[in-house]
Amino acid sequence: MRLLFQTQWTGLFAPAGTDAAIVRKLNGAINDGLRSPELKSALAKIGNVPIGGSPQALALLVVAENQKWAPIVRALNLKAEQ
């Protein structure tokens, strides 16, 4: 038997140069929302588990994902549709 595991993530990004106070406020509000039982329940119904975190943690995840997938994208010569 072959088991397949699917992993995906979603992040919210602000434009480069967004004031740090605004980023902190948005991050706090999002993390508060992700702790709400109603949102947790709604997300669970579609197979999602909210984690939340800091902007720094998201930045590290993006870097790690790029390092993991960039060699594969290059080797397969994949291009984004325009």
ZITAHU-V379532 format. One record per run of one state. SS is the DSSP state (alpha for helix, beta for strand, coil for the rest). FROM is the first residue (numbers start at 1). LEN is the number of residues. If there is no record, write none. Layout:
# ZITAHU-V379532
ss:SS from:FROM len:LEN
ss:SS from:FROM len:LEN
This chain:
# ZITAHU-V379532
ss:coil from:1 len:19
ss:alpha from:20 len:15
ss:coil from:35 len:2
ss:alpha from:37 len:9
ss:coil from:46 len:9
ss:alpha from:55 len:21
ss:coil from:76 len:7
